[in-house]
Amino acid sequence: MKSLPGELTRPPRLAPGARVAVVAPSGPVLEERLQAGLDVLRGWDLDPVVAPHVLDRHGEFDYLAGTDADRAADFERAWCDPAVDAVFCARGGYGVQRMVELLDWTAMRAAGPKVFLGFSDITALHEAFATRLGLVTLHGPVAAGVDLIKNARAQDHLKATLFAPETVRTITSGGTALVPGRARGVLLGGCLSLLATELGTAHARPSAAGGLLCLEDVGEPVYRLDRCLTQLLRAGWLDGVGGVLLGSWEKCGPYERLRPLLADRLGALGVPVAENFGFGHGDGALTIPFGVRAELDAEAGTLTLEEPALR
């Protein structure tokens, strides 16, 4: 089984006045939530610019923020604009997998590295950025998300990651160890159901070997999470993984029902597994830099980055 992509490029950190393009590659965006998120970004002395189709809704499929072509065009235009320093996703939902093949990855690679932020359905883009662009990305709050708008912990951690990444080299979860131990590797992962459905696509990495795999999800019953984990195991995708970090499982049922499944499916890997690590759909979600090497101490509930998320 092939291992992770080689060393990934860290984008430059943001400075006051940096221009941030806000795009909607997945689901429809509520205008009031978007405006509140933009106010937060302006309060950080950023210059957010909203892509033309962010507030669109697909005429036939109301779970999409506009047509696939328009969402892809917004994203590619924002990424390739030399005046844009970062691209933030307005929200997750569903839709990235419909538009990711429409992007001109050659043009995006030529545009050079910049900060990319999002989570949930955006997992598919995190995978594509790693395999197609060789770029470190940020798994964290979306621009129209409640965490960015209302939660001080999420705001503070994201802001520090963007502007002063050397100050957040150690991430402390306060969680516990499902399987104790220490492990080192490259951070990757995201939404479990997206990782399972990415298998076999052009943008999926061949395996998680050598990585510290971050897993979380939302609104999935236990049996569906069982199906996703079992699919990753059967495909050999988890072979050689260094360790696992478990984030939030919002609306996935009582955790006391989910925990035995996680122990059953992941415990046999023989690697450290840390739970309740504070990223994902839960309140106060922390920002995790995918593509950076780090050390996990599952018992202490700490993740120590070998270098800052951004340079």
C-alpha positions in Angstrom: 0.0 0.0 0.0 1.4 3.4 -1.0 1.9 5.9 1.8 1.0 9.6 2.2 2.1 12.3 -0.2 5.5 13.7 0.4 6.2 16.8 2.5 3.5 19.4 1.9 4.0 23.1 1.4 2.9 25.4 4.2 1.2 28.6 2.9 2.2 32.0 4.2 0.5 33.2 7.4 -2.0 36.1 7.1 -1.2 39.7 8.1 -3.6 42.6 8.9 -5.3 43.7 5.7 -5.1 40.3 4.0 -7.8 39.7 1.4 -9.9 36.6 2.1 -12.2 35.2 -0.6 -15.3 33.5 0.8 -16.8 30.7 -1.4 -19.6 28.2 -1.2 -18.5 24.9 -2.8 -21.2 22.9 -1.1 -24.6 23.7 0.5 -26.7 26.9 0.5 -25.6 29.7 2.8 -27.9 31.8 5.1 -27.2 35.5 4.5 -27.5 36.5 8.1 -25.0 33.9 9.2 -22.6 34.9 6.4 -22.8 38.6 7.3 -22.1 37.8 11.0 -19.1 35.7 10.0 -17.8 38.5 7.7 -18.1 40.9 10.7 -15.8 38.6 12.7 -13.2 38.5 9.9 -13.4 42.3 9.5 -12.8 42.6 13.3 -9.6 40.7 12.7 -8.6 43.4 10.2 -9.1 41.0 7.3 -10.6 42.1 4.0 -13.3 39.5 3.1 -14.6 39.4 -0.4 -17.7 37.3 -1.1 -17.7 35.3 -4.4 -20.5 36.1 -6.8 -22.5 32.8 -6.3 -22.2 32.3 -2.6 -25.8 33.1 -1.8 -27.2 31.2 -4.8 -29.5 28.2 -4.5 -29.7 25.5 -7.2 -33.1 25.6 -8.9 -33.7 21.9 -8.7 -31.5 20.6 -5.9 -32.1 23.0 -3.0 -29.3 21.4 -1.0 -26.7 23.0 -3.3 -25.4 26.5 -3.3 -26.0 27.2 -7.0 -25.0 25.0 -10.0 -21.9 22.9 -10.0 -20.3 25.0 -12.7 -20.9 28.3 -10.8 -19.6 26.9 -7.5 -16.5 25.6 -9.3 -16.0 28.9 -11.2 -16.2 30.9 -7.9 -13.7 28.6 -6.3 -11.2 28.6 -9.1 -11.4 32.3 -9.7 -10.8 33.1 -6.1 -7.8 30.7 -5.8 -6.2 32.0 -9.0 -6.7 35.7 -8.1 -3.2 37.0 -7.1 -4.8 39.6 -4.9 -6.4 36.9 -2.7 -4.3 35.6 0.2 -6.7 33.0 1.5 -9.9 31.1 0.5 -12.4 30.4 3.3 -15.5 28.2 2.8 -18.8 29.7 3.8 -20.2 26.3 5.0 -20.1 22.6 4.4 -23.3 20.6 3.6 -23.1 18.6 0.4 -21.8 19.3 -3.1 -18.0 19.4 -3.2 -17.8 16.0 -4.8 -20.0 17.3 -7.7 -17.7 20.2 -8.5 -14.2 19.1 -7.6 -13.5 17.5 -11.0 -14.5 20.8 -12.7 -11.6 22.7 -11.2 -8.5 23.4 -13.3 -5.9 22.0 -10.9 -3.0 22.9 -13.2 -4.1 26.6 -13.1 -4.6 26.4 -9.3 -1.2 24.9 -8.8 0.4 27.7 -10.9 -1.4 30.2 -8.7 0.9 29.2 -5.8 0.2 28.4 -2.1 -2.4 30.3 0.0 -4.5 29.5 3.1 -7.5 27.2 2.6 -10.0 26.8 5.4 -13.1 24.6 5.9 -14.4 21.4 7.3 -17.3 18.8 7.0 -18.1 18.3 3.3 -14.9 20.3 2.6 -13.0 17.1 3.5 -13.0 16.2 -0.2 -11.2 19.4 -1.0 -8.7 18.9 1.8 -7.9 15.5 0.2 -7.6 17.1 -3.3 -5.3 19.9 -2.1 -3.0 17.3 -0.5 -2.8 15.0 -3.5 -3.1 17.5 -6.4 -1.4 20.6 -4.9 0.8 19.2 -2.2 -0.5 21.9 0.2 -1.1 22.2 3.9 -4.7 23.1 4.6 -6.7 24.1 7.7 -9.6 22.0 9.0 -11.5 24.6 11.0 -14.6 26.8 11.3 -16.4 28.0 8.2 -17.2 31.6 7.5 -20.9 31.3 8.1 -20.6 28.8 11.0 -21.9 29.3 14.5 -18.4 28.5 16.0 -16.8 31.4 14.1 -19.6 33.7 14.9 -20.3 33.0 18.6 -17.7 30.7 20.1 -14.7 32.5 21.6 -12.6 29.3 21.9 -13.0 28.5 18.2 -12.4 32.2 17.2 -9.2 32.5 19.3 -7.7 29.3 18.1 -8.4 30.0 14.4 -7.1 33.6 14.7 -3.9 32.5 16.3 -3.4 29.8 13.7 -3.9 32.4 10.9 -1.8 35.2 12.3 0.6 33.7 14.9 0.8 30.0 14.2 3.9 29.5 16.3 1.8 30.3 19.4 -0.4 27.2 18.9 2.2 24.5 18.3 0.6 22.4 21.1 -3.1 21.7 20.9 -4.6 20.4 24.2 -7.9 18.6 24.0 -8.7 17.7 27.6 -10.0 14.4 26.2 -9.1 10.8 27.1 -7.3 7.9 25.5 -9.4 5.2 23.9 -6.1 3.4 23.3 -3.1 4.9 25.1 0.3 5.6 23.6 2.2 8.1 21.6 2.6 8.4 17.8 4.1 10.7 15.2 2.9 11.3 11.7 1.3 13.7 9.2 -2.1 15.1 10.1 -4.9 14.2 7.7 -8.6 13.2 7.7 -11.8 15.1 8.3 -15.4 13.9 8.1 -15.5 10.0 8.2 -18.4 9.6 5.8 -16.6 11.8 3.2 -13.3 9.8 3.6 -15.2 6.6 2.9 -17.0 7.9 -0.1 -13.8 9.4 -1.5 -12.2 5.9 -1.9 -11.4 5.1 -5.5 -11.7 8.7 -6.7 -8.9 10.6 -8.5 -8.3 12.9 -5.5 -8.2 10.3 -2.7 -4.9 9.5 -1.2 -4.0 5.8 -1.6 -3.9 5.2 2.2 -3.5 6.8 5.6 -0.2 4.9 6.2 2.2 7.0 8.3 -0.4 9.5 9.2 -2.2 10.8 12.3 -5.8 10.4 11.2 -8.4 12.8 12.4 -12.0 11.5 12.3 -15.4 13.2 13.1 -18.9 13.3 11.7 -22.4 14.8 12.1 -25.9 13.4 11.9 -24.9 9.8 11.2 -26.4 6.9 13.2 -24.0 4.4 14.7 -24.6 1.7 12.0 -23.6 4.1 9.2 -20.4 5.0 11.0 -19.8 1.3 11.4 -20.3 0.9 7.6 -17.8 3.8 6.9 -15.1 2.5 9.3 -15.5 -1.1 8.0 -15.2 0.1 4.4 -11.9 1.9 5.2 -10.7 -1.2 7.0 -11.7 -3.6 4.2 -10.1 -1.3 1.6 -6.8 -1.4 3.5 -6.9 2.3 3.8 -6.1 2.3 7.5 -3.2 -0.1 7.2 0.0 1.5 8.6 -1.8 4.5 10.2 0.3 5.9 13.0 -2.5 7.1 15.3 -6.1 8.3 15.4 -7.6 11.5 16.8 -11.4 11.4 17.3 -13.3 14.7 17.2 -16.9 15.5 17.8 -19.8 13.2 16.8 -22.6 15.7 16.8 -26.1 14.3 16.4 -24.7 10.8 16.0 -26.5 9.4 19.0 -25.4 9.0 22.6 -21.6 8.7 22.8 -21.9 5.7 25.1 -23.4 3.8 22.2 -20.8 5.1 19.7 -17.7 4.5 21.9 -17.8 0.7 21.8 -18.0 0.8 18.0 -14.9 3.1 17.8 -13.1 0.8 20.2 -14.1 -2.3 18.1 -13.2 -0.9 14.7 -10.1 1.1 15.7 -8.7 -0.7 18.7 -7.4 -3.6 16.6 -5.1 -1.3 14.6 -2.7 -1.4 17.5 -2.1 2.4 17.5 -2.9 5.2 19.9 -6.4 6.5 19.7 -7.4 9.8 21.4 -11.0 10.7 21.9 -12.9 14.0 22.4 -10.1 16.0 20.8 -12.2 19.1 20.2 -12.3 19.4 16.4 -15.3 19.0 14.0 -18.9 19.9 14.3 -18.9 20.2 18.1 -19.0 23.5 20.0 -15.8 25.4 20.1 -14.1 23.4 17.4 -10.3 23.7 17.2 -8.4 24.3 14.0 -6.2 21.4 12.8 -3.6 21.8 10.1 -3.7 18.9 7.7 -0.4 18.1 6.1 1.8 19.1 9.1 3.8 16.5 11.0 2.9 16.2 14.7 3.2 14.0 17.8 0.1 12.7 19.5 0.1 11.8 23.2 -3.3 10.1 23.6 -3.1 9.8 27.4 -2.2 13.5 27.9 -4.6 14.6 25.2 -2.0 16.7 23.4 -1.0 17.2 19.8 2.4 18.9 19.3 3.1 20.2 15.8 6.7 19.8 14.6 6.4 23.2 12.9 3.8 26.0 12.8 0.8 25.4 10.5 1.7 28.4 8.3 5.1 29.9 7.6 
